[in-house]
Protein backbone atom coordinates (compact mmCIF):
# COMPACT_ATOMS: atom_id res chain seq x y z
CA UNK A 1 0.00 0.00 0.00
CA UNK A 2 1.72 3.22 -1.09
CA UNK A 3 1.69 6.26 1.12
CA UNK A 4 -0.26 4.75 4.00
CA UNK A 5 0.36 5.64 7.65
CA UNK A 6 -1.82 4.82 10.65
CA UNK A 7 -1.61 6.60 13.99
CA UNK A 8 -3.47 4.72 16.72
CA UNK A 9 -5.32 7.05 19.08
CA UNK A 10 -7.40 4.63 21.16
CA UNK A 11 -10.30 2.18 20.92
CA UNK A 12 -11.63 2.38 17.34
CA UNK A 13 -9.95 5.71 16.66
CA UNK A 14 -7.01 6.09 14.29
CA UNK A 15 -5.69 8.79 12.01
CA UNK A 16 -5.14 7.30 8.57
CA UNK A 17 -2.94 9.26 6.19
CA UNK A 18 -3.65 7.96 2.71
CA UNK A 19 -1.48 9.84 0.29
CA UNK A 20 -2.13 13.50 1.03
CA UNK A 21 -5.59 12.87 2.49
CA UNK A 22 -6.23 12.52 6.22
CA UNK A 23 -9.01 10.24 7.45
CA UNK A 24 -10.16 9.65 11.04
CA UNK A 25 -11.98 6.50 12.10
CA UNK A 26 -14.71 6.45 14.77
CA UNK A 27 -13.74 9.46 16.95
CA UNK A 28 -13.42 8.77 20.70
CA UNK A 29 -11.54 11.41 22.68
CA UNK A 30 -13.11 11.43 26.16
CA UNK A 31 -10.93 10.83 29.22
CA UNK A 32 -10.32 7.45 30.80
CA UNK A 33 -12.93 6.62 33.43
CA UNK A 34 -15.82 8.23 31.58
CA UNK A 35 -19.08 6.30 31.95
CA UNK A 36 -21.93 6.21 29.46
CA UNK A 37 -25.21 5.10 31.05
CA UNK A 38 -28.10 3.91 28.89
CA UNK A 39 -31.44 2.42 29.98
CA UNK A 40 -30.03 -1.12 29.56
CA UNK A 41 -26.31 -0.89 30.33
CA UNK A 42 -23.41 1.40 31.14
CA UNK A 43 -20.27 1.47 28.99
CA UNK A 44 -17.00 2.40 30.73
CA UNK A 45 -13.92 3.79 29.08
CA UNK A 46 -10.66 2.50 30.58
CA UNK A 47 -8.06 4.39 28.51
CA UNK A 48 -7.87 7.96 27.27
CA UNK A 49 -6.71 9.06 23.80
CA UNK A 50 -3.03 9.00 22.87
CA UNK A 51 -3.53 12.33 21.07
CA UNK A 52 -6.00 15.04 22.01
CA UNK A 53 -8.48 16.09 19.37
CA UNK A 54 -7.14 19.65 19.18
CA UNK A 55 -3.71 18.38 18.05
CA UNK A 56 -4.94 16.38 15.06
CA UNK A 57 -4.84 19.10 12.45
CA UNK A 58 -6.79 18.87 9.21
CA UNK A 59 -9.31 16.04 8.84
CA UNK A 60 -10.51 15.53 5.28
CA UNK A 61 -13.10 12.92 6.22
CA UNK A 62 -14.30 11.10 9.31
CA UNK A 63 -15.05 7.45 8.56
CA UNK A 64 -17.74 6.77 11.14
CA UNK A 65 -18.90 3.15 11.23
CA UNK A 66 -21.98 4.17 13.25
CA UNK A 67 -23.08 7.04 15.43
CA UNK A 68 -25.33 5.37 18.00
CA UNK A 69 -22.81 3.73 20.38
CA UNK A 70 -20.57 5.74 22.69
CA UNK A 71 -17.53 3.50 22.18
CA UNK A 72 -17.53 4.54 18.52
CA UNK A 73 -18.57 8.17 18.93
CA UNK A 74 -18.17 9.63 22.40
CA UNK A 75 -18.92 13.15 23.60
CA UNK A 76 -15.62 14.74 22.52
CA UNK A 77 -15.69 12.78 19.27
CA UNK A 78 -19.13 14.11 18.45
CA UNK A 79 -17.91 17.68 18.98
CA UNK A 80 -15.00 17.02 16.61
CA UNK A 81 -17.32 16.22 13.70
CA UNK A 82 -18.12 19.89 13.15
CA UNK A 83 -14.48 20.60 12.26
CA UNK A 84 -14.09 17.81 9.70
CA UNK A 85 -14.48 18.54 6.01
CA UNK A 86 -16.96 15.67 5.72
CA UNK A 87 -18.34 12.71 7.65
CA UNK A 88 -19.06 9.40 5.91
CA UNK A 89 -21.29 7.01 7.83
CA UNK A 90 -24.47 4.93 7.58
CA UNK A 91 -27.51 6.38 5.89
CA UNK A 92 -29.41 6.35 9.19
CA UNK A 93 -26.49 7.99 10.98
CA UNK A 94 -26.24 10.76 8.38
CA UNK A 95 -29.92 11.59 8.90
CA UNK A 96 -29.38 11.88 12.65
CA UNK A 97 -26.16 13.87 12.42
CA UNK A 98 -27.04 16.26 9.61
CA UNK A 99 -24.47 18.91 8.67
CA UNK A 100 -21.56 17.54 6.68
CA UNK A 101 -22.56 13.91 7.24
CA UNK A 102 -23.31 11.75 4.20
CA UNK A 103 -24.60 8.20 4.27
CA UNK A 104 -23.11 5.38 2.22
CA UNK A 105 -25.19 2.39 1.23
CA UNK A 106 -23.37 -0.90 0.76
CA UNK A 107 -21.08 -0.62 -2.29
CA UNK A 108 -21.90 3.05 -2.79
CA UNK A 109 -18.77 5.12 -3.41
CA UNK A 110 -17.67 8.73 -3.22
CA UNK A 111 -14.47 10.21 -4.59
CA UNK A 112 -12.33 12.64 -2.58
CA UNK A 113 -9.53 14.57 -4.30
CA UNK A 114 -6.35 15.14 -2.32
CA UNK A 115 -4.23 18.29 -2.24
CA UNK A 116 -1.85 16.61 -4.69
CA UNK A 117 -4.61 15.93 -7.22
CA UNK A 118 -4.80 12.19 -6.61
CA UNK A 119 -8.30 10.93 -5.89
CA UNK A 120 -9.32 8.39 -3.25
CA UNK A 121 -12.50 6.40 -3.79
CA UNK A 122 -14.26 5.48 -0.53
CA UNK A 123 -16.76 2.63 -0.81
CA UNK A 124 -19.26 1.58 1.84
CA UNK A 125 -18.75 -2.06 2.89
CA UNK A 126 -21.29 -4.32 4.60
CA UNK A 127 -21.06 -4.91 8.34
CA UNK A 128 -23.22 -6.71 10.90
CA UNK A 129 -22.90 -5.57 14.50
CA UNK A 130 -23.82 -8.85 16.20
CA UNK A 131 -25.44 -12.22 15.48
CA UNK A 132 -27.93 -12.72 12.69
CA UNK A 133 -31.27 -11.37 13.81
CA UNK A 134 -29.69 -9.75 16.88
CA UNK A 135 -27.43 -7.04 15.55
CA UNK A 136 -27.11 -3.68 17.28
CA UNK A 137 -28.24 -1.41 14.49
CA UNK A 138 -26.85 -0.37 11.09
CA UNK A 139 -23.06 -0.22 10.73
CA UNK A 140 -20.80 0.33 7.75
CA UNK A 141 -17.25 -0.58 6.88
CA UNK A 142 -15.13 1.20 4.28
CA UNK A 143 -12.82 0.31 1.39
CA UNK A 144 -10.34 2.97 0.27
CA UNK A 145 -8.31 2.99 -2.93
CA UNK A 146 -6.68 5.55 -5.17
CA UNK A 147 -8.57 5.78 -8.45
CA UNK A 148 -5.24 5.33 -10.24
CA UNK A 149 -4.41 2.20 -8.19
CA UNK A 150 -7.75 0.36 -7.78
CA UNK A 151 -6.17 -3.03 -7.03
CA UNK A 152 -4.42 -1.86 -3.86
CA UNK A 153 -7.17 -1.42 -1.28
CA UNK A 154 -7.43 -0.57 2.39
CA UNK A 155 -10.36 -2.19 4.23
CA UNK A 156 -11.73 -0.81 7.52
CA UNK A 157 -14.21 -3.26 9.00
CA UNK A 158 -16.09 -1.10 11.48
CA UNK A 159 -17.93 -2.94 14.25
CA UNK A 160 -18.83 -6.25 12.64
CA UNK A 161 -18.77 -9.94 13.32
CA UNK A 162 -17.57 -12.49 10.81
CA UNK A 163 -20.29 -13.17 8.23
CA UNK A 164 -20.90 -13.46 4.50
CA UNK A 165 -20.61 -9.72 3.90
CA UNK A 166 -16.88 -9.80 4.64
CA UNK A 167 -16.38 -12.56 2.10
CA UNK A 168 -18.10 -10.35 -0.46
CA UNK A 169 -15.58 -7.57 0.27
CA UNK A 170 -12.81 -10.01 -0.68
CA UNK A 171 -14.63 -11.00 -3.86
CA UNK A 172 -15.00 -7.41 -5.00
CA UNK A 173 -11.69 -5.86 -3.94
CA UNK A 174 -8.00 -6.69 -3.65
CA UNK A 175 -7.37 -5.96 0.02
CA UNK A 176 -3.73 -5.36 0.87
CA UNK A 177 -4.28 -3.83 4.32
CA UNK A 178 -7.20 -4.70 6.62
CA UNK A 179 -7.99 -2.67 9.74
CA UNK A 180 -10.16 -5.01 11.80
CA UNK A 181 -12.27 -3.97 14.80
CA UNK A 182 -11.70 -6.90 17.14
CA UNK A 183 -11.74 -7.47 20.90
CA UNK A 184 -14.81 -9.77 20.88
CA UNK A 185 -16.96 -7.09 22.51
CA UNK A 186 -19.79 -8.42 24.67
CA UNK A 187 -22.40 -6.40 26.53
CA UNK A 188 -24.12 -9.02 28.73
CA UNK A 189 -27.23 -6.90 29.25
CA UNK A 190 -28.06 -7.14 25.55
CA UNK A 191 -27.02 -10.77 25.07
CA UNK A 192 -24.18 -13.29 25.29
CA UNK A 193 -22.96 -12.93 21.71
CA UNK A 194 -19.90 -11.12 20.43
CA UNK A 195 -20.59 -7.80 18.72
CA UNK A 196 -17.16 -7.40 17.09
CA UNK A 197 -14.63 -9.81 15.63
CA UNK A 198 -12.94 -12.43 17.77
CA UNK A 199 -9.30 -13.39 17.40
CA UNK A 200 -10.41 -16.42 15.39
CA UNK A 201 -12.42 -14.14 13.12
CA UNK A 202 -9.26 -12.12 12.56
CA UNK A 203 -7.47 -15.29 11.50
CA UNK A 204 -10.29 -16.05 9.04
CA UNK A 205 -9.95 -12.56 7.61
CA UNK A 206 -6.18 -12.92 7.26
CA UNK A 207 -6.70 -16.11 5.29
CA UNK A 208 -9.44 -14.54 3.19
CA UNK A 209 -7.40 -11.41 2.39
CA UNK A 210 -4.41 -13.54 1.48
CA UNK A 211 -1.13 -11.72 2.04
CA UNK A 212 -2.77 -8.61 3.51
CA UNK A 213 -1.35 -6.74 6.48
CA UNK A 214 -3.76 -7.04 9.42
CA UNK A 215 -4.05 -4.06 11.76
CA UNK A 216 -6.17 -4.86 14.85
CA UNK A 217 -8.15 -1.94 16.26
CA UNK A 218 -10.85 -1.48 18.89
CA UNK A 219 -9.58 -4.24 21.17
CA UNK A 220 -8.50 -2.08 24.12
CA UNK A 221 -9.64 0.99 26.01
CA UNK A 222 -13.15 -0.13 26.97
CA UNK A 223 -14.28 -2.59 29.64
CA UNK A 224 -16.62 -4.62 27.43
CA UNK A 225 -13.87 -6.25 25.37
CA UNK A 226 -13.40 -9.93 26.21
CA UNK A 227 -10.22 -10.57 24.18
CA UNK A 228 -6.92 -8.70 24.36
CA UNK A 229 -3.87 -8.13 22.23
CA UNK A 230 -2.32 -11.27 23.75
CA UNK A 231 -5.34 -13.35 22.69
CA UNK A 232 -5.04 -12.05 19.14
CA UNK A 233 -1.28 -12.68 19.06
CA UNK A 234 -1.77 -16.26 20.25
CA UNK A 235 -4.48 -17.03 17.69
CA UNK A 236 -2.38 -15.72 14.81
CA UNK A 237 0.77 -17.48 16.06
CA UNK A 238 -1.10 -20.78 16.36
CA UNK A 239 -1.90 -20.65 12.65
CA UNK A 240 1.45 -19.31 11.48
CA UNK A 241 0.01 -15.93 10.54
CA UNK A 242 1.75 -13.82 13.18
CA UNK A 243 3.85 -12.02 10.57
CA UNK A 244 0.73 -10.52 9.01
CA UNK A 245 -0.05 -8.54 12.19
CA UNK A 246 0.96 -4.91 12.61
CA UNK A 247 0.29 -3.11 15.87
CA UNK A 248 0.53 0.68 15.45
CA UNK A 249 2.03 2.42 18.48
CA UNK A 250 -0.27 4.84 20.28
CA UNK A 251 0.32 8.40 19.15
CA UNK A 252 3.00 7.50 16.59
CA UNK A 253 2.54 7.24 12.83
CA UNK A 254 3.17 3.67 11.64
CA UNK A 255 4.10 3.41 7.95
CA UNK A 256 2.47 0.46 6.21
CORDALIN-V784916 format. One record per helix or strand. SS is the DSSP state (2 for helix, 1 for strand). FROM is the first residue (numbers start at 1). TO is the last residue. If there is no record, write none. Layout:
# CORDALIN-V784916
<<SS,FROM,TO> <SS,FROM,TO>>
This chain:
# CORDALIN-V784916
<<1,4,10> <1,13,18> <1,21,25> <1,35,37> <1,42,45> <2,53,55> <1,61,63> <2,75,83> <1,87,89> <2,91,97> <1,101,103> <1,109,113> <1,119,126> <1,140,146> <1,153,156> <2,164,172> <1,175,181> <1,185,185> <2,188,190> <2,199,208> <1,213,217> <1,222,222> <1,225,225> <2,229,238> <2,242,244> <1,245,245> <1,250,250> <1,254,255>>
